[in-house]
Amino acid sequence: MKASPSVWTGRVMSGLFVLFMLAASVAPKYLMPTMVAEQNLAPLGWPVQYLMLIASIELICVILYVIPRTSLLGAVLMTGLLGGAIAANLRVENPLFSHTLFGLWLGVAMWGGLWLRDAALRAAFPLRKAAA
């Protein structure tokens, strides 16, 4: 069966989200742990020993999100992770739109991509026109 343009848009959005998470968040934590700990964890007050745990949780969430049967679970778990990132940035009073709400922007892209590519999710959460 041929996929609709909205499904393809959702696949692209999801793919971009996954690529961003892997390239900008997970990989640096594994490949450059000292730099990431100094630049990202220390300003937020996180101990360095949690870096690999955070990277592993992110990687597991991304893997679950990519697999169609577990994509909803991955999105829910990633939402919790992004919520924690928002809270950590809010606590240290980082700039609102560029730092604190960055997790929100990622979450919107993640859920938007999943909503567009998953018919069951669209059926559960349909878009409706406003009542006149």
The first five atom37 places (N, CA, C, CB, O) and aatype in JSON, in Angstrom:
{
  "aatype": [12, 11, 0, 15, 14, 15, 19, 17, 16, 7, 1, 19, 12, 15, 7, 10, 13, 19, 10, 13, 12, 10, 0, 0, 15, 19, 0, 14, 11, 18, 10, 12, 14, 16, 12, 19, 0, 6, 5, 2, 10, 0, 14, 10, 7, 17, 14, 19, 5, 18, 10, 12, 10, 9, 0, 15, 9, 6, 10, 9, 4, 19, 9, 10, 18, 19, 9, 14, 1, 16, 15, 10, 10, 7, 0, 19, 10, 12, 16, 7, 10, 10, 7, 7, 0, 9, 0, 0, 2, 10, 1, 19, 6, 2, 14, 10, 13, 15, 8, 16, 10, 13, 7, 10, 17, 10, 7, 19, 0, 12, 17, 7, 7, 10, 17, 10, 1, 3, 0, 0, 10, 1, 0, 0, 13, 14, 10, 1, 11, 0, 0, 0],
  "atom_mask": [
    [1, 1, 1, 1, 1],
    [1, 1, 1, 1, 1],
    [1, 1, 1, 1, 1],
    [1, 1, 1, 1, 1],
    [1, 1, 1, 1, 1],
    [1, 1, 1, 1, 1],
    [1, 1, 1, 1, 1],
    [1, 1, 1, 1, 1],
    [1, 1, 1, 1, 1],
    [1, 1, 1, 0, 1],
    [1, 1, 1, 1, 1],
    [1, 1, 1, 1, 1],
    [1, 1, 1, 1, 1],
    [1, 1, 1, 1, 1],
    [1, 1, 1, 0, 1],
    [1, 1, 1, 1, 1],
    [1, 1, 1, 1, 1],
    [1, 1, 1, 1, 1],
    [1, 1, 1, 1, 1],
    [1, 1, 1, 1, 1],
    [1, 1, 1, 1, 1],
    [1, 1, 1, 1, 1],
    [1, 1, 1, 1, 1],
    [1, 1, 1, 1, 1],
    [1, 1, 1, 1, 1],
    [1, 1, 1, 1, 1],
    [1, 1, 1, 1, 1],
    [1, 1, 1, 1, 1],
    [1, 1, 1, 1, 1],
    [1, 1, 1, 1, 1],
    [1, 1, 1, 1, 1],
    [1, 1, 1, 1, 1],
    [1, 1, 1, 1, 1],
    [1, 1, 1, 1, 1],
    [1, 1, 1, 1, 1],
    [1, 1, 1, 1, 1],
    [1, 1, 1, 1, 1],
    [1, 1, 1, 1, 1],
    [1, 1, 1, 1, 1],
    [1, 1, 1, 1, 1],
    [1, 1, 1, 1, 1],
    [1, 1, 1, 1, 1],
    [1, 1, 1, 1, 1],
    [1, 1, 1, 1, 1],
    [1, 1, 1, 0, 1],
    [1, 1, 1, 1, 1],
    [1, 1, 1, 1, 1],
    [1, 1, 1, 1, 1],
    [1, 1, 1, 1, 1],
    [1, 1, 1, 1, 1],
    [1, 1, 1, 1, 1],
    [1, 1, 1, 1, 1],
    [1, 1, 1, 1, 1],
    [1, 1, 1, 1, 1],
    [1, 1, 1, 1, 1],
    [1, 1, 1, 1, 1],
    [1, 1, 1, 1, 1],
    [1, 1, 1, 1, 1],
    [1, 1, 1, 1, 1],
    [1, 1, 1, 1, 1],
    [1, 1, 1, 1, 1],
    [1, 1, 1, 1, 1],
    [1, 1, 1, 1, 1],
    [1, 1, 1, 1, 1],
    [1, 1, 1, 1, 1],
    [1, 1, 1, 1, 1],
    [1, 1, 1, 1, 1],
    [1, 1, 1, 1, 1],
    [1, 1, 1, 1, 1],
    [1, 1, 1, 1, 1],
    [1, 1, 1, 1, 1],
    [1, 1, 1, 1, 1],
    [1, 1, 1, 1, 1],
    [1, 1, 1, 0, 1],
    [1, 1, 1, 1, 1],
    [1, 1, 1, 1, 1],
    [1, 1, 1, 1, 1],
    [1, 1, 1, 1, 1],
    [1, 1, 1, 1, 1],
    [1, 1, 1, 0, 1],
    [1, 1, 1, 1, 1],
    [1, 1, 1, 1, 1],
    [1, 1, 1, 0, 1],
    [1, 1, 1, 0, 1],
    [1, 1, 1, 1, 1],
    [1, 1, 1, 1, 1],
    [1, 1, 1, 1, 1],
    [1, 1, 1, 1, 1],
    [1, 1, 1, 1, 1],
    [1, 1, 1, 1, 1],
    [1, 1, 1, 1, 1],
    [1, 1, 1, 1, 1],
    [1, 1, 1, 1, 1],
    [1, 1, 1, 1, 1],
    [1, 1, 1, 1, 1],
    [1, 1, 1, 1, 1],
    [1, 1, 1, 1, 1],
    [1, 1, 1, 1, 1],
    [1, 1, 1, 1, 1],
    [1, 1, 1, 1, 1],
    [1, 1, 1, 1, 1],
    [1, 1, 1, 1, 1],
    [1, 1, 1, 0, 1],
    [1, 1, 1, 1, 1],
    [1, 1, 1, 1, 1],
    [1, 1, 1, 1, 1],
    [1, 1, 1, 0, 1],
    [1, 1, 1, 1, 1],
    [1, 1, 1, 1, 1],
    [1, 1, 1, 1, 1],
    [1, 1, 1, 1, 1],
    [1, 1, 1, 0, 1],
    [1, 1, 1, 0, 1],
    [1, 1, 1, 1, 1],
    [1, 1, 1, 1, 1],
    [1, 1, 1, 1, 1],
    [1, 1, 1, 1, 1],
    [1, 1, 1, 1, 1],
    [1, 1, 1, 1, 1],
    [1, 1, 1, 1, 1],
    [1, 1, 1, 1, 1],
    [1, 1, 1, 1, 1],
    [1, 1, 1, 1, 1],
    [1, 1, 1, 1, 1],
    [1, 1, 1, 1, 1],
    [1, 1, 1, 1, 1],
    [1, 1, 1, 1, 1],
    [1, 1, 1, 1, 1],
    [1, 1, 1, 1, 1],
    [1, 1, 1, 1, 1],
    [1, 1, 1, 1, 1],
    [1, 1, 1, 1, 1]
  ],
  "atom_positions": [
    [[0.84, -1.18, 0.0], [0.0, 0.0, 0.0], [0.89, 1.25, 0.0], [-0.96, 0.0, 1.22], [1.87, 1.33, 0.74]],
    [[0.52, 2.2, -0.83], [1.3, 3.42, -0.98], [1.04, 4.37, 0.19], [0.98, 4.11, -2.31], [-0.11, 4.61, 0.57]],
    [[2.12, 4.91, 0.75], [1.99, 5.84, 1.87], [1.57, 7.22, 1.37], [3.33, 5.93, 2.66], [1.99, 7.66, 0.3]],
    [[0.75, 7.89, 2.16], [0.27, 9.22, 1.8], [1.37, 10.26, 2.05], [-1.01, 9.58, 2.62], [2.35, 9.98, 2.73]],
    [[1.2, 11.45, 1.48], [2.17, 12.52, 1.73], [2.33, 12.86, 3.21], [1.78, 13.76, 0.96], [3.43, 13.19, 3.66]],
    [[1.24, 12.79, 3.98], [1.35, 13.11, 5.41], [2.17, 12.05, 6.14], [-0.04, 13.23, 6.04], [2.93, 12.37, 7.06]],
    [[2.03, 10.79, 5.73], [2.84, 9.73, 6.34], [4.31, 9.95, 6.01], [2.37, 8.33, 5.84], [5.17, 9.79, 6.87]],
    [[4.6, 10.32, 4.77], [6.0, 10.59, 4.39], [6.54, 11.81, 5.14], [6.11, 10.8, 2.87], [7.7, 11.82, 5.55]],
    [[5.7, 12.81, 5.32], [6.12, 13.98, 6.1], [6.45, 13.56, 7.53], [5.02, 15.07, 6.1], [7.44, 14.01, 8.11]],
    [[5.61, 12.71, 8.1], [5.86, 12.2, 9.44], [7.14, 11.39, 9.52], [0.0, 0.0, 0.0], [7.88, 11.49, 10.5]],
    [[7.41, 10.6, 8.51], [8.65, 9.82, 8.49], [9.87, 10.74, 8.43], [8.65, 8.86, 7.28], [10.87, 10.5, 9.1]],
    [[9.77, 11.78, 7.62], [10.89, 12.73, 7.52], [11.08, 13.47, 8.84], [10.65, 13.75, 6.38], [12.2, 13.61, 9.32]],
    [[9.98, 13.94, 9.44], [10.07, 14.63, 10.74], [10.67, 13.71, 11.8], [8.68, 15.12, 11.19], [11.55, 14.12, 12.56]],
    [[10.2, 12.47, 11.83], [10.73, 11.51, 12.8], [12.2, 11.22, 12.53], [9.92, 10.22, 12.77], [13.0, 11.13, 13.46]],
    [[12.54, 11.08, 11.26], [13.93, 10.83, 10.9], [14.85, 11.96, 11.31], [0.0, 0.0, 0.0], [15.95, 11.73, 11.8]],
    [[14.39, 13.2, 11.1], [15.19, 14.36, 11.51], [15.34, 14.42, 13.03], [14.55, 15.65, 11.0], [16.41, 14.75, 13.54]],
    [[14.27, 14.1, 13.74], [14.35, 14.06, 15.2], [15.36, 13.01, 15.66], [12.95, 13.77, 15.81], [16.2, 13.28, 16.52]],
    [[15.28, 11.83, 15.08], [16.19, 10.73, 15.45], [17.63, 11.11, 15.12], [15.81, 9.42, 14.73], [18.52, 10.91, 15.95]],
    [[17.87, 11.65, 13.94], [19.22, 12.06, 13.56], [19.76, 13.13, 14.51], [19.24, 12.58, 12.12], [20.92, 13.07, 14.91]],
    [[18.92, 14.08, 14.86], [19.36, 15.12, 15.79], [19.72, 14.52, 17.14], [18.28, 16.18, 15.95], [20.78, 14.83, 17.69]],
    [[18.85, 13.66, 17.67], [19.13, 13.07, 18.98], [20.41, 12.25, 18.96], [17.96, 12.18, 19.41], [21.21, 12.33, 19.89]],
    [[20.61, 11.48, 17.9], [21.82, 10.65, 17.83], [23.07, 11.49, 17.63], [21.69, 9.64, 16.7], [24.08, 11.27, 18.3]],
    [[23.01, 12.46, 16.72], [24.21, 13.24, 16.38], [24.54, 14.34, 17.37], [24.05, 13.84, 15.02], [25.71, 14.62, 17.63]],
    [[23.51, 14.98, 17.93], [23.77, 16.14, 18.78], [23.67, 15.84, 20.27], [22.81, 17.23, 18.43], [24.09, 16.66, 21.09]],
    [[23.13, 14.69, 20.63], [22.97, 14.42, 22.06], [23.63, 13.11, 22.49], [21.5, 14.39, 22.41], [24.45, 13.1, 23.4]],
    [[23.27, 12.01, 21.85], [23.77, 10.7, 22.28], [25.25, 10.53, 21.94], [22.96, 9.58, 21.64], [26.06, 10.23, 22.82]],
    [[25.6, 10.73, 20.68], [27.0, 10.51, 20.25], [28.0, 11.36, 21.01], [27.13, 10.79, 18.77], [29.02, 10.82, 21.45]],
    [[27.77, 12.66, 21.18], [28.75, 13.44, 21.95], [28.95, 12.94, 23.37], [28.33, 14.89, 21.98], [30.06, 13.0, 23.9]],
    [[27.89, 12.46, 23.99], [28.02, 11.95, 25.35], [28.92, 10.72, 25.41], [26.65, 11.62, 25.92], [29.67, 10.54, 26.37]],
    [[28.85, 9.87, 24.39], [29.69, 8.68, 24.34], [31.1, 8.97, 23.82], [29.04, 7.62, 23.47], [32.07, 8.4, 24.3]],
    [[31.2, 9.87, 22.84], [32.48, 10.11, 22.18], [33.32, 11.2, 22.83], [32.24, 10.46, 20.76], [34.55, 11.14, 22.75]],
    [[32.7, 12.18, 23.47], [33.41, 13.29, 24.1], [32.88, 13.53, 25.5], [33.29, 14.58, 23.24], [32.41, 14.63, 25.8]],
    [[32.94, 12.54, 26.38], [32.28, 12.67, 27.68], [32.81, 13.81, 28.54], [32.41, 11.39, 28.43], [32.04, 14.47, 29.24]],
    [[34.12, 14.05, 28.5], [34.68, 15.1, 29.34], [34.16, 16.47, 28.92], [36.2, 15.08, 29.27], [33.76, 17.27, 29.77]],
    [[34.18, 16.73, 27.63], [33.7, 18.02, 27.13], [32.21, 18.22, 27.42], [33.96, 18.13, 25.62], [31.8, 19.29, 27.86]],
    [[31.41, 17.18, 27.19], [29.97, 17.29, 27.43], [29.69, 17.51, 28.91], [29.24, 16.02, 26.94], [28.84, 18.32, 29.28]],
    [[30.41, 16.8, 29.76], [30.22, 16.96, 31.2], [30.55, 18.38, 31.64], [31.08, 15.95, 31.98], [29.82, 18.97, 32.44]],
    [[31.64, 18.93, 31.13], [32.04, 20.28, 31.51], [31.09, 21.34, 30.98], [33.44, 20.57, 31.0], [30.75, 22.29, 31.68]],
    [[30.65, 21.18, 29.72], [29.84, 22.22, 29.09], [28.34, 22.07, 29.35], [30.08, 22.21, 27.6], [27.62, 23.07, 29.38]],
    [[27.87, 20.84, 29.56], [26.42, 20.64, 29.67], [25.97, 20.23, 31.07], [25.99, 19.6, 28.7], [25.0, 20.79, 31.59]],
    [[26.65, 19.27, 31.67], [26.17, 18.78, 32.96], [26.55, 19.7, 34.12], [26.72, 17.41, 33.22], [25.72, 20.0, 34.98]],
    [[27.79, 20.13, 34.14], [28.26, 20.97, 35.26], [27.43, 22.24, 35.44], [29.72, 21.34, 35.05], [27.06, 22.55, 36.57]],
    [[27.13, 22.99, 34.37], [26.32, 24.2, 34.57], [24.91, 23.92, 35.11], [26.21, 24.95, 33.26], [24.29, 24.79, 35.73]],
    [[24.42, 22.7, 34.87], [23.09, 22.34, 35.35], [23.13, 21.74, 36.75], [22.44, 21.38, 34.4], [22.09, 21.48, 37.35]],
    [[24.34, 21.52, 37.27], [24.48, 20.96, 38.6], [24.4, 19.44, 38.65], [0.0, 0.0, 0.0], [24.22, 18.87, 39.73]],
    [[24.53, 18.78, 37.49], [24.48, 17.32, 37.45], [25.87, 16.74, 37.68], [23.91, 16.84, 36.1], [26.84, 17.22, 37.1]],
    [[25.99, 15.7, 38.53], [27.28, 15.03, 38.7], [27.7, 14.32, 37.42], [27.21, 14.03, 39.87], [26.86, 13.81, 36.67]],
    [[28.99, 14.28, 37.18], [29.54, 13.69, 35.94], [29.19, 12.21, 35.81], [31.06, 13.86, 35.91], [29.02, 11.72, 34.7]],
    [[29.07, 11.51, 36.91], [28.84, 10.07, 36.82], [27.49, 9.7, 36.2], [28.94, 9.46, 38.2], [27.28, 8.53, 35.86]],
    [[26.59, 10.66, 36.03], [25.3, 10.37, 35.4], [25.32, 10.5, 33.88], [24.25, 11.29, 35.96], [24.32, 10.2, 33.22]],
    [[26.43, 10.94, 33.31], [26.49, 11.19, 31.87], [26.18, 9.95, 31.05], [27.86, 11.71, 31.5], [25.35, 10.01, 30.14]],
    [[26.82, 8.84, 31.34], [26.6, 7.62, 30.55], [25.19, 7.06, 30.76], [27.64, 6.55, 30.91], [24.6, 6.49, 29.85]],
    [[24.66, 7.23, 31.96], [23.29, 6.79, 32.22], [22.31, 7.6, 31.38], [22.95, 6.92, 33.73], [21.4, 7.05, 30.76]],
    [[22.49, 8.91, 31.36], [21.62, 9.77, 30.56], [21.74, 9.43, 29.07], [21.97, 11.26, 30.79], [20.73, 9.34, 28.37]],
    [[22.97, 9.23, 28.6], [23.17, 8.87, 27.19], [22.5, 7.54, 26.87], [24.67, 8.79, 26.87], [21.9, 7.4, 25.81]],
    [[22.6, 6.58, 27.77], [21.99, 5.26, 27.54], [20.48, 5.35, 27.52], [22.45, 4.27, 28.61], [19.82, 4.71, 26.7]],
    [[19.91, 6.14, 28.43], [18.46, 6.31, 28.45], [18.0, 6.97, 27.16], [18.02, 7.14, 29.67], [16.99, 6.56, 26.58]],
    [[18.71, 8.0, 26.71], [18.37, 8.66, 25.45], [18.42, 7.66, 24.3], [19.32, 9.83, 25.17], [17.51, 7.62, 23.47]],
    [[19.48, 6.86, 24.24], [19.63, 5.9, 23.15], [18.51, 4.87, 23.17], [20.99, 5.2, 23.24], [17.97, 4.53, 22.11]],
    [[18.16, 4.36, 24.34], [17.06, 3.39, 24.44], [15.75, 4.02, 23.99], [16.94, 2.87, 25.89], [14.98, 3.38, 23.27]],
    [[15.48, 5.25, 24.4], [14.25, 5.93, 23.98], [14.21, 6.11, 22.47], [14.14, 7.3, 24.67], [13.16, 5.9, 21.85]],
    [[15.33, 6.48, 21.87], [15.38, 6.67, 20.42], [15.16, 5.34, 19.7], [16.73, 7.29, 20.0], [14.42, 5.28, 18.71]],
    [[15.79, 4.29, 20.18], [15.6, 2.97, 19.56], [14.14, 2.55, 19.64], [16.51, 1.91, 20.23], [13.58, 2.07, 18.66]],
    [[13.53, 2.71, 20.8], [12.11, 2.37, 20.95], [11.24, 3.21, 20.03], [11.66, 2.55, 22.4], [10.26, 2.7, 19.47]],
    [[11.58, 4.47, 19.86], [10.81, 5.37, 18.99], [10.9, 4.96, 17.52], [11.3, 6.81, 19.16], [9.94, 5.12, 16.77]],
    [[12.04, 4.43, 17.12], [12.25, 4.06, 15.71], [11.49, 2.79, 15.34], [13.73, 3.87, 15.43], [11.03, 2.66, 14.2]],
    [[11.35, 1.87, 16.27], [10.67, 0.6, 15.99], [9.16, 0.84, 15.99], [11.06, -0.5, 17.06], [8.6, 1.3, 16.99]],
    [[8.48, 0.54, 14.87], [7.06, 0.85, 14.79], [6.21, 0.28, 15.93], [6.53, 0.34, 13.49], [5.3, 0.96, 16.42]],
    [[6.48, -0.94, 16.36], [5.67, -1.56, 17.42], [5.86, -0.89, 18.78], [6.0, -3.03, 17.54], [4.98, -0.95, 19.63]],
    [[7.01, -0.24, 18.99], [7.3, 0.37, 20.3], [7.43, 1.89, 20.21], [8.58, -0.22, 20.88], [7.89, 2.53, 21.16]],
    [[7.05, 2.47, 19.08], [7.25, 3.91, 18.88], [6.48, 4.75, 19.89], [6.84, 4.31, 17.47], [6.98, 5.78, 20.34]],
    [[5.29, 4.34, 20.24], [4.51, 5.1, 21.22], [5.18, 5.06, 22.59], [3.07, 4.54, 21.32], [5.27, 6.09, 23.26]],
    [[5.66, 3.9, 23.0], [6.39, 3.79, 24.27], [7.64, 4.66, 24.24], [6.76, 2.31, 24.55], [7.94, 5.35, 25.21]],
    [[8.38, 4.62, 23.14], [9.57, 5.45, 23.0], [9.25, 6.93, 23.1], [0.0, 0.0, 0.0], [9.98, 7.69, 23.73]],
    [[8.14, 7.34, 22.48], [7.74, 8.75, 22.54], [7.35, 9.16, 23.96], [6.57, 9.02, 21.58], [7.69, 10.25, 24.4]],
    [[6.64, 8.31, 24.65], [6.24, 8.62, 26.03], [7.48, 8.72, 26.92], [5.26, 7.55, 26.57], [7.6, 9.66, 27.7]],
    [[8.39, 7.77, 26.81], [9.61, 7.8, 27.63], [10.48, 9.01, 27.28], [10.41, 6.5, 27.44], [11.03, 9.65, 28.16]],
    [[10.59, 9.32, 25.98], [11.38, 10.48, 25.56], [10.74, 11.77, 26.06], [11.51, 10.51, 24.04], [11.46, 12.72, 26.39]],
    [[9.42, 11.82, 26.13], [8.73, 12.99, 26.67], [9.13, 13.22, 28.12], [7.2, 12.83, 26.55], [9.36, 14.36, 28.54]],
    [[9.23, 12.14, 28.89], [9.68, 12.27, 30.28], [11.1, 12.77, 30.36], [0.0, 0.0, 0.0], [11.42, 13.62, 31.19]],
    [[11.95, 12.26, 29.5], [13.35, 12.7, 29.47], [13.45, 14.18, 29.1], [14.16, 11.86, 28.48], [14.19, 14.93, 29.72]],
    [[12.7, 14.59, 28.09], [12.71, 15.99, 27.67], [12.12, 16.9, 28.75], [11.94, 16.16, 26.36], [12.57, 18.03, 28.93]],
    [[11.13, 16.4, 29.46], [10.57, 17.17, 30.57], [11.6, 17.4, 31.66], [0.0, 0.0, 0.0], [11.66, 18.48, 32.25]],
    [[12.41, 16.38, 31.92], [13.49, 16.54, 32.89], [14.52, 17.56, 32.45], [0.0, 0.0, 0.0], [15.03, 18.32, 33.26]],
    [[14.81, 17.56, 31.16], [15.76, 18.55, 30.62], [15.2, 19.96, 30.75], [16.08, 18.24, 29.14], [15.92, 20.9, 31.09]],
    [[13.91, 20.11, 30.49], [13.27, 21.42, 30.65], [13.36, 21.87, 32.11], [11.79, 21.37, 30.19], [13.7, 23.02, 32.39]],
    [[13.06, 20.96, 33.02], [13.1, 21.31, 34.45], [14.51, 21.68, 34.9], [12.57, 20.14, 35.28], [14.69, 22.62, 35.67]],
    [[15.5, 20.94, 34.43], [16.89, 21.24, 34.82], [17.32, 22.61, 34.31], [17.84, 20.15, 34.28], [17.98, 23.36, 35.03]],
    [[16.96, 22.95, 33.08], [17.31, 24.26, 32.53], [16.53, 25.38, 33.21], [17.05, 24.28, 31.03], [17.05, 26.48, 33.39]],
    [[15.3, 25.11, 33.57], [14.49, 26.11, 34.27], [15.06, 26.39, 35.66], [13.03, 25.63, 34.38], [15.09, 27.54, 36.1]],
    [[15.52, 25.34, 36.33], [16.06, 25.48, 37.69], [17.27, 26.4, 37.75], [16.43, 24.12, 38.23], [17.42, 27.15, 38.71]],
    [[18.13, 26.34, 36.72], [19.33, 27.19, 36.72], [19.11, 28.5, 35.96], [20.51, 26.43, 36.12], [20.05, 29.25, 35.71]],
    [[17.86, 28.76, 35.6], [17.46, 29.99, 34.93], [18.19, 30.25, 33.61], [17.68, 31.14, 35.85], [18.62, 31.37, 33.33]],
    [[18.32, 29.19, 32.81], [18.87, 29.35, 31.46], [17.87, 30.15, 30.62], [19.17, 27.96, 30.8], [16.7, 30.24, 30.98]],
    [[18.32, 30.73, 29.51], [17.4, 31.49, 28.65], [16.19, 30.64, 28.24], [18.13, 32.0, 27.38], [16.33, 29.46, 27.91]],
    [[15.01, 31.25, 28.28], [13.76, 30.51, 28.1], [13.63, 29.86, 26.72], [12.6, 31.44, 28.33], [13.48, 28.64, 26.64]],
    [[13.68, 30.64, 25.66], [13.36, 30.11, 24.33], [14.47, 29.28, 23.72], [13.01, 31.22, 23.42], [14.19, 28.34, 22.98]],
    [[15.71, 29.61, 23.99], [16.82, 28.89, 23.36], [17.27, 27.66, 24.14], [17.99, 29.82, 23.18], [17.73, 26.7, 23.54]],
    [[17.14, 27.66, 25.44], [17.63, 26.56, 26.26], [16.5, 25.81, 26.96], [18.62, 27.08, 27.29], [16.31, 24.61, 26.76]],
    [[15.76, 26.53, 27.78], [14.76, 25.88, 28.62], [13.68, 25.19, 27.8], [14.14, 26.9, 29.55], [13.33, 24.05, 28.09]],
    [[13.15, 25.85, 26.8], [12.06, 25.28, 26.01], [12.54, 24.45, 24.82], [11.17, 26.38, 25.51], [11.72, 24.0, 24.02]],
    [[13.85, 24.24, 24.7], [14.36, 23.44, 23.58], [13.78, 22.02, 23.63], [15.89, 23.39, 23.61], [13.49, 21.44, 22.59]],
    [[13.63, 21.48, 24.83], [13.01, 20.16, 24.96], [11.57, 20.15, 24.46], [0.0, 0.0, 0.0], [11.11, 19.14, 23.92]],
    [[10.87, 21.26, 24.64], [9.5, 21.36, 24.13], [9.5, 21.33, 22.61], [8.83, 22.66, 24.63], [8.69, 20.63, 22.0]],
    [[10.41, 22.08, 21.99], [10.47, 22.1, 20.52], [10.78, 20.69, 19.99], [11.55, 23.12, 20.03], [10.19, 20.25, 19.01]],
    [[11.72, 20.0, 20.65], [12.04, 18.63, 20.23], [10.83, 17.71, 20.4], [13.24, 18.08, 21.05], [10.55, 16.88, 19.54]],
    [[10.13, 17.87, 21.52], [8.96, 17.04, 21.77], [7.86, 17.26, 20.75], [0.0, 0.0, 0.0], [7.2, 16.31, 20.33]],
    [[7.65, 18.5, 20.36], [6.64, 18.8, 19.33], [7.02, 18.14, 18.01], [6.48, 20.34, 19.15], [6.17, 17.56, 17.34]],
    [[8.29, 18.22, 17.63], [8.74, 17.57, 16.4], [8.59, 16.06, 16.5], [10.2, 17.95, 16.1], [8.14, 15.41, 15.55]],
    [[8.96, 15.49, 17.64], [8.87, 14.04, 17.83], [7.42, 13.56, 17.74], [9.49, 13.64, 19.18], [7.11, 12.64, 16.99]],
    [[6.54, 14.2, 18.53], [5.14, 13.78, 18.53], [4.46, 14.1, 17.2], [4.39, 14.46, 19.67], [3.63, 13.32, 16.73]],
    [[4.8, 15.24, 16.58], [4.22, 15.56, 15.27], [4.58, 14.53, 14.22], [0.0, 0.0, 0.0], [3.73, 14.11, 13.44]],
    [[5.83, 14.11, 14.22], [6.26, 13.08, 13.27], [5.54, 11.77, 13.51], [0.0, 0.0, 0.0], [5.1, 11.11, 12.57]],
    [[5.41, 11.39, 14.77], [4.72, 10.14, 15.1], [3.24, 10.22, 14.75], [4.9, 9.8, 16.6], [2.68, 9.27, 14.22]],
    [[2.61, 11.36, 15.05], [1.19, 11.53, 14.76], [0.93, 11.43, 13.25], [0.7, 12.88, 15.29], [-0.04, 10.81, 12.83]],
    [[1.81, 12.03, 12.46], [1.62, 11.99, 11.01], [1.84, 10.6, 10.42], [2.55, 12.98, 10.34], [1.2, 10.24, 9.42]],
    [[2.73, 9.81, 11.01], [3.04, 8.5, 10.42], [2.24, 7.36, 11.03], [4.5, 8.21, 10.56], [2.32, 6.23, 10.53]],
    [[1.48, 7.6, 12.09], [0.76, 6.53, 12.77], [-0.75, 6.79, 12.72], [1.23, 6.41, 14.24], [-1.27, 7.68, 13.39]],
    [[-1.44, 6.0, 11.91], [-2.89, 6.19, 11.73], [-3.65, 5.98, 13.03], [-3.41, 5.23, 10.66], [-4.63, 6.68, 13.28]],
    [[-3.24, 5.04, 13.86], [-3.93, 4.79, 15.12], [-3.82, 5.99, 16.06], [-3.36, 3.53, 15.81], [-4.78, 6.32, 16.76]],
    [[-2.68, 6.64, 16.06], [-2.5, 7.83, 16.89], [-3.34, 8.98, 16.36], [-1.01, 8.23, 16.94], [-3.92, 9.74, 17.14]],
    [[-3.42, 9.11, 15.04], [-4.28, 10.15, 14.45], [-5.74, 9.89, 14.77], [-4.08, 10.22, 12.93], [-6.5, 10.84, 14.98]],
    [[-6.14, 8.63, 14.81], [-7.53, 8.29, 15.15], [-7.81, 8.59, 16.63], [-7.81, 6.8, 14.84], [-8.91, 9.01, 16.98]],
    [[-6.82, 8.36, 17.48], [-7.01, 8.61, 18.91], [-7.01, 10.1, 19.24], [-5.93, 7.91, 19.72], [-7.7, 10.54, 20.16]],
    [[-6.24, 10.86, 18.48], [-6.11, 12.32, 18.69], [-6.35, 13.05, 17.38], [-4.71, 12.68, 19.27], [-5.4, 13.57, 16.79]],
    [[-7.6, 13.11, 16.91], [-7.87, 13.75, 15.63], [-7.84, 15.28, 15.76], [-9.24, 13.29, 15.09], [-8.13, 15.84, 16.81]],
    [[-7.47, 15.92, 14.67], [-7.59, 17.39, 14.6], [-9.03, 17.71, 14.25], [-6.58, 18.01, 13.55], [-9.63, 17.08, 13.38]],
    [[-9.57, 18.68, 14.93], [-10.97, 19.07, 14.68], [-11.05, 20.55, 14.42], [-11.88, 18.68, 15.87], [-10.25, 21.34, 14.94]],
    [[-12.01, 20.93, 13.62], [-12.26, 22.34, 13.37], [-12.96, 22.94, 14.58], [-13.11, 22.53, 12.09], [-13.74, 22.27, 15.26]],
    [[-12.67, 24.19, 14.84], [-13.3, 24.89, 15.96], [-14.78, 25.08, 15.68], [-12.62, 26.25, 16.23], [-15.18, 25.32, 14.54]],
    [[-15.57, 24.97, 16.72], [-17.03, 25.16, 16.57], [-17.32, 26.63, 16.29], [-17.79, 24.69, 17.84], [-16.7, 27.53, 16.86]],
    [[-18.26, 26.86, 15.4], [-18.59, 28.24, 15.02], [-19.53, 28.89, 15.97], [-19.17, 28.28, 13.66], [-19.89, 30.05, 15.78]]
  ]
}
